[in-house]
Amino acid sequence: MDGAANVWILGGYQSDFARNLTKENRDFAALTGEVVDGTLAAAKMDAADIGVVHVANAFGELFAGQGHLGAMPATVCDGLWDTPASRHEAACASGSVAALSAIADLRSGAYDTALVVGLELEKPVPGDVAAVYLGADARYLWPSMFSQVADEYDRRYGLDDSHLRAIAQLNFANARRNPNAQTRGWTVPDPITADDATNPITEGRLRRYDCSQMTDGGAGLVLVNDAYLRDHPDARPIGRIDGWGHRTVGLGLQQKLDRSASQTAGDPYVLPLCDRRCWTRYGARRCPWTTSTGSKCTIASRRASISPSTTSG
């Protein structure tokens, strides 16, 4: 990104993902109010000083019967009344697409401040009903699809399922250290094994502890550009957006796998769009996490950089 058009993070907020907001009788308005208030407080910014709002939501129409969410922040926060806002849907990349849109606004100079919030209510229905809503041919959509990805990787390169169990073990260990993680209080076997009683098959080759549950929750950021910092010398950003990556491919998983298989001789990745997304973010520089077998996009820590990357489809 052009160093003359930096985008900075003033503060952020995340709700507790272990909560079931439906059981608490809290709707999108209540969740939006919590996230907006928490984000503005963390950034030490008044709502009236926000120039534009971007709302990320993937499945509001399906799970909660509410899709018109761009206006929800103004509904629950008087200070955002009359503030331009829009809603972004890009499946699991919705939050990143909303952030990317805010970055474009700030870099263009059209606005100096942006509020980005992501909101989802996914627990009003059971997981198998959710799969029906999403048009799945399996009982559980995402476990089924990721099982197919694992099968394809196994077909090409071989895959030891004990390595998948090790990834799950690490993920749960990380969750126990995260006060907002959905599974921080779960009792998890150590080690996680392929025991059918404690870790039964969910879909395909994936088992219970390979999968996450549907989640209610939200998160938010206040982003600003260089012009804002020049005019507000007392502002103390907690991070800088160092770059971005964005790729969109077709919807069908099998279509993705077939296309990458036909290109295997020149591209070893099962999902090459993720590798290209990383290279977009880093330009001519080599992705720092790239290895001989795969690549990942990096998210650096406080006082360094944060890189939003999106993969739609």
N, C-alpha and C positions, 0 to 999 in steps of 0.2 A: 504494500500500500504506500501511496505517496506520503512521505513524512510531513508534508505541508498540510495534510488533511487528516490529522490523527483523530481517532475516536476513543474516548476514555470512559471507563466505568466509575461512576461515583458511588454506587452502592447497589446491593441486591438483597433479595429475600426469598426464602423457600418455606413453604408450609410443611407440616408434619405428614409425610406420605403414609404413615401407618394408620392414620385416621380413616374412618368410614363416614364421610360427610352425609351420606344418605341416612344412615342411622342416627346422625345428630340433627336431622331435619334441616340441614343447611343446603341451600341451592347455589346456582351460579352467582347470584347477587351477593350472597354472604361470602363465598370464596373470593370473588373479585374484590370486595371491600377489604378483606384481610390482606390479600396480596398487594393491592395498591397502597394501602396505608403502611404496611410493613416495608415496602420498597422505598417509598418516599421518605419514611423515617430513617432508614438505613443510609440513604443518600443525603440526608439533611436538606431536602428540597421541598418547597411548597408546591402544591398541585398547580397553582396559578402560573408557575414558572416553567411548566412543561409545554414544549412547543408542539409535539405530535405524539400520538399513542399508537402502538402496534400490538394487537392482541393475537396470540397464537392459540388455536384450538383445532383439533383434528376431528373429533367425533361427537360434538355437541348435539347435532340433529338426531343422531342414532341413539345415544345413551340417555339424553336428558330432554329431548324434544325442543332444544333451543339452539339455533344456529346463528342468530343475529347478535353476535357478541362484541362487535366493534363499539357499540354504544354502551356496553355494560359499565366500563369505568366511569363514564359521565353520569350513569344512572345512580351509582353509589357514592360518587365523590363530587360535590358541588363545584370544587375548584377546577374540575376538568370539563365542566359544561362549556360548550362552544369550541373545545379543543379538537382539531382534526384527528380522526381515529379510523382504523380499518382492522378487519379480521383476516388472518392468514391460515389456510389449510394446506398442509403438505404432508399428511400422515405423520410418521414419527419425526419428520424434519420440520414440523410446523414451527417450533420454537426458534430454530435456526433461521428459517426463512423470515420470520418476523424480525429477528435481530438484524439480518442482512438488509431488510427493507429500511430499518431505522438507520443503519450505517450509511446507506445510500442517501437518505434524507440529510443526514448530518454532514456528510462529505460534500454534498452539493451546495451547502450553505442555505438551503431553504429553511432549515430550522437549526437551532443551536443546542436544543435539549430534546430528548426522547425518552418516553416511558415504554418499556417492552414487558408485557406480561404473558405468561402461558398458563392456561386454565384447562383442566380436564375433570369431568365427573364420569368415572367408568365403573363404579360399583353399584349403580342402581339395578344392574342385571347380572346374573351368574355368567361365568366365563363361557360356558357352552352356548348360552343364548347370545352373548356378544359375538361369538363366531358366526352365528346365523346372520346377525345384523351386518357383519362385514363380508358376507357372501362366501364364506369358507366351505370347502368340501370336507372338512375335518371337524372333529368335536371341538378342538382348540386350535385356533388359527395360527398364532405365532409359533407355538411349539412344533406344529406340523411343518411350517415353512422352514424353520431353522433346522429341523431334522433332515429335510431334503437338502439343505445346503451342506450339512455334515456328511450326508451320504455321497454327495457329489465330490466333496473334498477327499473322502475315503476312496472313492473310485479312481481319482486321479493320482493321489499321493500316499494313500494309506492313512488311517486314523486310529489311534489307540484311545478307546473310550475312557480309560483311566485318566487321560489328560483332560478330558472334559470335566470329570469329577474334580480334578485339582483346580480347575478354573472356578468351579462353583464354590469350592472350599475357600478360595481366596476372596471371592466376592462376598460371601457371608461374613468372613473375618473383617473385611472393610466395613460392612454394614454395621457391625457391632460398635465401631468407632464413630459412626455418623449419627448424631442425635435426631436427624430427620428421616433416616432410612426406614423403609417399610418393614424390613425383616430384622431390625436390630435386636428385637426381643425373641426371635425364634430360637428354639432348641434344635440344633443341627448335629447330626452324627459326625464324629471325628475319628477316623476319616469317613468321608462320604463314599459309599460303595454302591454296587449294583444290586443291593438286597431288595427283593421285590416287596418285602413287608414295610420297611422304613423308607424306601426310595422307589416307589412303583413307577412303571412306564406311564408317561403322559401321552405322548404321540411319537410314533416311529421309534427312534433310538434314544430320544430324550426322556429323562426321568424327572420326578418331582423337583429335585433340588437343582436341576438345570434351568428351571423356569421361574419367572416372576409372576406375581398375581397382577390383575388389573388394579389400577390405582386412582384414588381421588387426590387431587392436590394442585398446587400452582407455584409459580416462581416469577420473579420480576427483576428487572435491571433498570437503572437510570443511566443513560448514555449521553455524553456531551462531546462537543468538538473543541478544537483549539480556540476558536473565537470565544466560546463561553469561559474557558479558563483564563484567557487574557482579561476578560471583563470581570472575573471573579477570582482574584489572586489568592483568596483564602480557601478556595475549594481544594480538596485533597483526594484525587482519584485513587482508587485501589488497584487499577490495572489499565492496560492499553490494549485495544484490539489490534493485533499485529498483522492480521491477514485473514483471508477467507477462501473457501473452496466451495464450488457449487456445480453439481452435475445432475441431470435428469435423464432417466432411461424409461423403457416401457414398463407397464404394470406387472405383467406376468412373470412369476419366478422362473418357470421353465424356459421362457423366452430369454431371460437373462443368462441362465445356465447354458443353453444351447449356443448362444452367440459367443460366450466366453470360451466354450469348448472348441468352437471352430477356429478360434484365434490362439489356441494354446501354444502353438509353435513360437509365436512372437510375444506372447503375454501369458505369464504363468499363473495369473491370479484368477481365482474362481469368480470374484466380483471385481473386475478391473476398474469399474467406475470409482471405487473407493481409493485406489491408488492414484488415479488421474485427479481426483479431488484434492488429494494431498499435494500433488505436484502443482496444481493451480495455486494453492495457498502459498507454496514456497517458491514458485517461479523457477528460475534457473538454479537456485540452491538445492542441494540434496536434502530430502526430508530427513530430519535427525533421527527418526526411529526406523528408517528403512533398513531392511535386512535383505539377505539373498532370497528369502522365502516369502516376504510380505511387507506391507507398509501400513503405518497408522498416522493419523494426523495428531499433532501435539496440542495439548492444552497446558500452558505453563502457569506458574504460580504467581502469587502477589508480587507486584513491582516488576514483573517481567512482561508477559504477554498472554493474551487469551485469543484463540483462533476458532471462530465458529465455522463449522463445516457442515454442509447439508447434502444429503443424497435423497432426492425425491424419486418416487417410484420404486 
